[in-house]
Amino acid sequence: MSQPVFGIIAPHPPIMVESVGGARSQVTRESIESLKIAARLLERFDPDTVVIMSPHSPAASDTFVIETASQLSGSFAQFGASNPRYDYTGDPELAHRLLERLSGAGIPALDRGEVVSLGSGELDHGVLVPMSFLDPQGRWPLLDLSLSWLPYEQHRELGRQVRAAAEDLGRRIAFVASGDCAHRLTPDAPAGYSPRAAQFDATLVRLVGDSDFDGLMTIDPDLVEAAGECGLRSFVTLGGAAEPATARVLSYEGPWGVGYMTALVNEHLVAAPTVDAGSKGGMPGAPEHEIVALARHTIESYVTRGVIPDPTLLHDPALPRRAGAFVSLHRLDELRGCIGTIAAVQGSLAAEVVHNAIEAATRDPRFPAMTPAELADLEISVDVLHEAEPCTLEQLDPARYGVIVRSGHRRGLLLPDLEGVDTVEAQVDIARRKAGIPAGAPIELERFRVDRYT
C-alpha cells in the first residue's frame, strides 16, 4: 500500500536563524512564522524519517549523492554562531534501499560514505536552517540527498524512487525541499542583479501555488539562468516524491536580494478530527484549520512544558488582523473550558488565540487546570467574533447570533449555535445569569456573529 508523503518547501538563509542573524533575522519574519506553521504540521504528521534535499550538500554534476551515515551533525559556527551542534540520527537502511532502487532504475547515484572527499555525516546550512525550525531536537531520523545537474526528469524520478524505497520498508516519510529562489532581485544582491529575477520568482511562486510541479520543469532555461536560483531541482524532486502533489504557498519575501518561499505539499495528509461540519472547520476528517492548530499547539506546549509559544502569523485571508476570540474545549462530549474576549485585546488575532487558549485550558474557574493526560481526547473550537451591534429581543436568533446582555457595569455573553440553547429567552437568561444580573433588572442587548473554526 502506498505510503503518503507530506512535503515542505523551505528557504535556508543562515541569517534567518536568530543565533546567526540576531535582530536582523526578523527581516525574514514571514518565512520564520511560516516555518513554525510547517513545524506544527510536521509534528502532527509524525513521520518515521524526514528526507531532505539540500543544494549545498556535497554534490556531483552527473550523479546523485546519498548520505548513508547513521549519525549526522552540523553547526552554524562558520556563520559566527556559538550555539551547540545539531545532532540527528541517520537512516542508513532507507539510504541503501534507495541506492539499490536507483541502480535498478539506471539513475546515477553514489554512497556519500564511500567518497572520502565528501565528508560523510556533516550537515550543511541548506539542511540545518530548515531543520533548526522544523526539528531542532533531532526527533526524527534524517536522510540527506544532494541534487545534481542531471535533467529535471531525473530529479523527479529520484523523488519517485525515494517514495518507493520508503514504501518497500514501510516508512512514513516527510520530504523537505530546501532551496532559495532567485539570488539577483536587487542591485545589491550577493549574486549580482538581473531584471528577470523577479519574473522567475513570480513564475515559481505561481506554479507551486497552482500545484503545477510539471510546469517547474518547463520554465525557460534562460530565465532560470538569469535568476541565479538554487532551489528549483529540490522542488522538482519533491513533486516526484509527493505526486499527485497539492501545494499551498505560505509566504514569499525577497530581502537582501534573494527570494524565499515557504510552502506546504499534501497538507491534507495532516488530518485531525473535526466536530462541526457546518463550521469553517470543514467536513469531518478534514485538516484542522490553522487557527485551531495554533490553539492546540499552544495548549500542548503550555500544559506539557510550561512554554508559551510565540504568536504565529495566520495566513488565511478570511481572518481579520485583530478581533475578539473565544477558545472552547471539550472532552468526551463535555465542556472542559471556554475563555474569550469580546473585542481585540492583544496585538493580533494570533496573540488573542494564544492567550485565550491558555486561559481556557488552565484558568477557567469552573475546572481544574488541564493535565497532559487530557490532551489526546481534546476537541477545540475557535470563535472569531464580528463587531457587536445593539438589538432588540425580536432581532435575536440563538442559531445565528451570539448575545451580550448589559446592566450597569455587569455584562454577560453567550456564543451562538450552542447545543440545548434553542430559544431567544433561554439564550438571554443564561447570559444574564452568567453576568450576575438579577431577574427583572433593566438590560440592554447586543448581538454579534462569529466565524467558528473546529
Secondary structure, DSSP 8 states (H G I E B T S, - for coil): -----EEEEE---GGGSHHHHGGGGGGGHHHHHHHHHHHHHHHHH--SEEEEEETTSS-BTTBEEE---SEEEE-SGGGT--S--EEEEB-HHHHHHHHHHHHHTT--EEEGGG-GGG-TTB--HHHHHHHHHH-TT--S-EEEEE--SS-HHHHHHHHHHHHHHHHHTT--EEEEEE----S-SSTT-TT---TTHHHHHHHHHHHHHTT-HHHHTTS-HHHHHHHT-S-HHHHHHHHHHH-S--EEEEEEE-GGG--EEEEEESGGGS----S-TTSTT-STTS---HHHHHHHHHHHHHHHH-----------TTS-SS--EEEEEEETTEEEEEEE-SS--SSSHHHHHHHHHHHHHH--TTS----GGGGGGEEEEEEEE---EE--GGG--TTT-EEEEEETTEEEEE-SS-TT--SHHHHHHHHHHHTT--TT---EEEEE-EEEE-
